[in-house]
Amino acid sequence: MNYYSLHHTSPNTTFKNAVVQGLAKDRGIYFPENTTPLSKDFIENITDYSNHEIAFEAIKQFVGDEIPAKKLKAIIAATVSFDFPLIKIDDNIASLELFHGPTMAFKDVGAKFMAQCLEYFNKDHKEEITVLVATSGDTGGAVANGFLGAKGVNVVILYPSGKVSDVQEKQLTTLGQNITALEVDGVFDDCQEMVKTAFLDTDITKKLTSANSINVARWLPQMFYFFFAYKALKKINKELVFSVPSGNFGNICAGIMAKKLGLPIQHFIAATNINDTVPNYLIDGIYNPKPSKTTISNAMDVGNPSNFIRIRELFNNDLELLKNTFSSYSFSDIETRTTMKDIYYNTGYVAEPHGAIGYLGLKKYGLKENEYGVFLETAHPVKFLDVVEETLPVQIEIPEQIQKVINNKKVAIPISNYEGLKSFLLK
Ligand SMILES: *Cc1c(COP(=O)(O)O)cnc(C)c1O
């Protein structure tokens, strides 16, 4: 499969190059040249297939013959190595829990898949690859865990000092081996800026790539969850509406890709916090990115979502066409906390802030009689322990995955500006 740059001034390239480069030379993000819907027979009989078989069917055309089928199946087995349970909340609403992986956020799937692809493409170790990634919290841990021990690949994570939760910091600073954490005296935007500067710096001759959701190998495997949920809900015979708590809009964009492959999904809701660039765009057709604002759902504090351009491409840049299938609503921290309480007192379910915003999206949309709503629970409540325990009368048990890292010693190199990153990379 070939990919083109959404800035349209770089040549089309292979899956391998799209993964290894991350971004095209013209700074555009990559998009697959064509998509072929899966057979109706497969979708109709989806319950006969295992999750691994479904994932293989969904992804294989995007990889093409660049990874042998046997290897691709092994990569999928390593990636889809935990459950994605659907928990019924109301008569017509369920939570799709994506947090049962090693770092307890949905990003585990994309990070592991990308790590395995990169390791495969770099199998003769001709040149070491350095993965450079800025994180506001969850990406760092998922990428660190996904790439741990990958041969020929070094990972450098930049995170803002004092701005990530204790659990998140432990997840990205305690693994060692091929993972290095740089603790930046600044905010997330500073980390992101430094990464961008490094990509453009011709003094740095190391081969750099990005592990953010702009990378096709992190973005596309997120289609799997939508297939798994469809399989689990096939028997109820209702039209499915997915509400996806969205920041960079990679996850929801993967869901729309799944629909393009023939998965019958009625509607998508991108639920955001007060970082409302996309909800505003749907109202007046003006795309006006703004600096991000801090909220209690901090994994979605994004003012200029990098994957939204892919969503527009999926609807031929036609706003009216987009609105038929896609809605987007924004919610405040107060609404988020109130909803966490409502869900808890009505059903006993503990939603963390991102999931609660997903639930709010379904309520605002207003499900019809023949529709069934699924909101994505993108992280375990333990990852947002302070907010959850402050809002709900609960004490969250620390799961095994977190126990494993929480008492390990943090190792991070403090840096305060781009020169710090540069001298590290030139070493
Ligand atoms: C990253 C993240 C999101 C946002 O996902 P996007 O694909 O960037 O829209 C939502 N919730 C949690 C918990 C996350 O870590």
The ligand as an SDF file (V2000), in Angstrom:
LIG
                    3D

 15 15  0  0  0  0  0  0  0  0999 V2000
   -4.6180   10.2020   24.1630 C   0  0  0  0  0  0  0  0  0  0  0  0
   -5.8580   10.1180   24.9580 C   0  0  0  0  0  0  0  0  0  0  0  0
   -7.0910   10.5890   24.4490 C   0  0  0  0  0  0  0  0  0  0  0  0
   -7.2080   11.2940   23.1190 C   0  0  0  0  0  0  0  0  0  0  0  0
   -7.0470   10.4300   22.0210 O   0  0  0  0  0  0  0  0  0  0  0  0
   -6.8250   11.0450   20.5540 P   0  0  0  0  0  0  0  0  0  0  0  0
   -6.6230    9.8590   19.6720 O   0  0  0  0  0  0  0  0  0  0  0  0
   -5.5940   11.9060   20.6500 O   0  0  0  0  0  0  0  0  0  0  0  0
   -8.0340   11.8300   20.2080 O   0  0  0  0  0  0  0  0  0  0  0  0
   -8.2250   10.4120   25.2300 C   0  0  0  0  0  0  0  0  0  0  0  0
   -8.1620    9.8350   26.4490 N   0  0  0  0  0  0  0  0  0  0  0  0
   -7.0050    9.3800   26.9700 C   0  0  0  0  0  0  0  0  0  0  0  0
   -7.0160    8.7980   28.3210 C   0  0  0  0  0  0  0  0  0  0  0  0
   -5.8130    9.4990   26.2530 C   0  0  0  0  0  0  0  0  0  0  0  0
   -4.6650    9.0630   26.7890 O   0  0  0  0  0  0  0  0  0  0  0  0
  1  2  1  0
  2  3  1  0
  2 14  2  0
  3  4  1  0
  3 10  2  0
  4  5  1  0
  5  6  1  0
  6  7  2  0
  6  8  1  0
  6  9  1  0
 10 11  1  0
 11 12  2  0
 12 13  1  0
 12 14  1  0
 14 15  1  0
M  END
$$$$
